[in-house]
Structures are given as structure tokens and as C-alpha cells.
Amino acid sequence: MTNINRNRQLSCTKIVLRALIKKTWLYLDNDKWLVLPDAFIPRPNGKDDDGLSVSIAQKKTKGGLLKDLEKLAKSPFFKKVFGVASLCTWKVRRIDKRLNIIADPLPDQPYHALITGLHRSQEPKEIEYLSGKLAEISTIVCPE
């Protein structure tokens, strides 16, 4: 079991991974995969009220990151994963002072975390701006 404390702010050196569970969250532009802002828009069903789910990368080496990606892609929580995007915690916080990444370990997902500060209750232009900025700083590490 992990020793990650719930709601603890992650350090600025951490990398988190966002599973891209919809094909419409990716775009191929001149042979380069991009993450679209839709990947960071909170779902209307209330499941993202606490924050957007991400997974804390355990290794920063290429081999370690690939193992993390493989685990994420095979997770029983997703029907299909079309890609994985990585984000640096310090870049997320730099976008807007309201955005943060906190640990949120779950029984079956000890490295689960949340991007907080983006809510459906915000003005649509605010949501569009923040989700667009998150997409801009994302790096696709494994499309389909």
C-alpha cells in the first residue's frame, strides 16, 4: 500500500497522466498528436465535481513511464483508452492560481489524484479558457 495522503498537494516536480478515454479528445495535426480542450472539461453528470482524475506517474525514466502508461491503459475503470497525456504539476499551477493537483488515493487506485479548480459551475468562457490552457501544456505520451 502507498503512503500518499489524501488531499495533499503534489510537489511541483511531479508528472501526472490523464487517460484520454474519448477519441474526440485527440487531434492529429501534421503527424503530431494534440490533446483537445474537451479532455479537461468537467463532465455534466457531476462525477468531476471534486476535480479531474489523473494518475501520478511513478517513474520519470522512459521505461518507468511506459510501465505507468501500460497500467493506466489496462485499468478496469476505462472501457477504452485512446491515448495518455502527461502534465507537469508546476505548469498546471502556473496557468491560474485556482488550479491545483492534489493526491486522492482510492482503494484500487493508490496513485489517483485530482486537478482541482475547474468546475461546471464556472462561466463557460472560464471553463473554455482553463481547459484550453491545460490542453496546451499537455504532452501526448501514447496515442492509441
C-alpha positions as CSV (number, residue, x, y, z in Angstrom):
1,M,0.0,0.0,0.0
2,T,1.1,3.5,-0.7
3,N,1.7,6.3,1.8
4,I,0.1,9.1,-0.3
5,N,-2.1,11.3,1.9
6,R,-5.5,12.2,0.7
7,N,-5.9,15.9,-0.4
8,R,-2.1,16.5,-0.1
9,Q,-0.8,19.0,-2.7
10,L,1.6,17.3,-5.0
11,S,5.1,18.7,-5.3
12,C,5.9,20.8,-8.3
13,T,8.2,18.1,-9.7
14,K,5.5,15.5,-10.2
15,I,4.1,14.4,-13.5
16,V,0.5,13.3,-13.8
17,L,-1.1,11.3,-16.5
18,R,-4.6,11.9,-17.9
19,A,-6.3,8.9,-19.7
20,L,-7.8,10.1,-22.9
21,I,-11.0,8.0,-22.9
22,K,-12.7,9.5,-25.9
23,K,-11.3,9.6,-29.4
24,T,-12.7,13.1,-29.8
25,W,-10.2,14.3,-27.1
26,L,-7.3,13.8,-29.6
27,Y,-6.4,15.5,-32.8
28,L,-3.7,14.6,-35.4
29,D,-2.1,17.7,-36.8
30,N,0.7,17.2,-39.3
31,D,1.7,13.9,-37.9
32,K,1.7,15.2,-34.3
33,W,-1.0,14.2,-31.8
34,L,-2.5,17.0,-29.8
35,V,-4.8,17.0,-26.8
36,L,-8.0,18.9,-27.3
37,P,-9.6,21.1,-24.5
38,D,-12.5,18.7,-24.3
39,A,-10.2,16.3,-22.3
40,F,-10.3,18.8,-19.5
41,I,-13.9,19.9,-19.4
42,P,-15.7,18.6,-16.3
43,R,-18.5,16.1,-17.1
44,P,-22.0,17.3,-16.7
45,N,-23.1,14.2,-14.6
46,G,-21.3,15.6,-11.5
47,K,-18.6,12.9,-11.5
48,D,-15.9,15.6,-11.8
49,D,-17.2,17.9,-9.1
50,D,-14.2,17.2,-6.9
51,G,-11.7,17.6,-9.8
52,L,-10.5,15.9,-12.9
53,S,-9.0,12.5,-12.4
54,V,-5.3,11.9,-13.2
55,S,-2.7,9.3,-12.1
56,I,0.6,10.2,-10.5
57,A,3.5,9.0,-12.6
58,Q,5.8,6.8,-10.6
59,K,8.9,6.9,-12.7
60,K,10.3,9.7,-14.8
61,T,12.5,7.4,-16.8
62,K,11.2,6.4,-20.2
63,G,10.9,2.8,-19.2
64,G,9.2,3.6,-15.9
65,L,6.8,6.0,-17.6
66,L,5.9,3.3,-20.2
67,K,5.1,0.9,-17.3
68,D,2.8,3.6,-15.8
69,L,1.1,4.1,-19.1
70,E,0.6,0.4,-19.6
71,K,-1.1,0.1,-16.2
72,L,-3.3,3.1,-16.9
73,A,-4.3,1.9,-20.3
74,K,-5.3,-1.5,-18.9
75,S,-7.2,-0.1,-16.0
76,P,-10.6,-1.7,-15.4
77,F,-12.0,1.8,-14.8
78,F,-12.0,2.6,-18.5
79,K,-13.7,0.8,-21.4
80,K,-11.0,2.1,-23.8
81,V,-8.1,4.4,-23.6
82,F,-7.2,6.2,-26.9
83,G,-4.1,7.9,-25.5
84,V,-2.5,9.3,-22.4
85,A,-1.5,12.9,-21.8
86,S,1.1,14.0,-19.3
87,L,1.2,17.2,-17.4
88,C,3.7,18.8,-15.1
89,T,2.2,20.0,-11.8
90,W,4.1,23.3,-11.8
91,K,2.8,24.1,-15.3
92,V,-0.8,23.4,-14.2
93,R,-0.4,25.8,-11.2
94,R,1.2,28.4,-13.4
95,I,-2.0,28.6,-15.6
96,D,-4.2,30.0,-12.9
97,K,-3.9,30.3,-9.1
98,R,-7.2,28.4,-8.7
99,L,-5.8,25.2,-10.4
100,N,-4.0,22.7,-8.2
101,I,-3.2,19.0,-8.2
102,I,-3.9,17.0,-5.0
103,A,-3.5,13.4,-4.1
104,D,-6.7,11.5,-4.0
105,P,-5.8,7.8,-3.4
106,L,-8.6,5.3,-3.9
107,P,-8.7,1.7,-2.7
108,D,-8.0,0.3,-6.2
109,Q,-6.0,3.3,-7.4
110,P,-3.4,4.3,-4.9
111,Y,-1.8,6.9,-7.2
112,H,-5.1,8.6,-8.2
113,A,-5.0,12.4,-8.0
114,L,-7.2,15.3,-9.0
115,I,-6.8,18.6,-10.9
116,T,-8.9,20.9,-8.8
117,G,-10.2,24.4,-9.6
118,L,-12.2,23.7,-12.7
119,H,-15.9,23.3,-12.2
120,R,-19.1,23.1,-14.3
121,S,-20.5,25.9,-12.2
122,Q,-17.9,28.3,-13.6
123,E,-18.7,30.6,-16.5
124,P,-18.5,28.8,-19.9
125,K,-15.7,31.2,-21.1
126,E,-13.7,30.4,-17.9
127,I,-14.1,26.7,-18.5
128,E,-13.1,27.1,-22.1
129,Y,-10.0,29.2,-21.1
130,L,-8.8,26.8,-18.4
131,S,-9.4,23.6,-20.3
132,G,-7.7,25.1,-23.4
133,K,-4.6,26.1,-21.3
134,L,-4.5,22.6,-19.8
135,A,-4.6,21.1,-23.3
136,E,-1.8,23.4,-24.4
137,I,0.6,22.2,-21.7
138,S,-0.3,18.6,-22.2
139,T,2.0,16.2,-23.9
140,I,0.7,13.1,-25.6
141,V,2.8,10.2,-24.5
142,C,0.9,7.4,-26.1
143,P,-1.8,7.8,-28.6
144,E,-4.0,4.7,-29.2
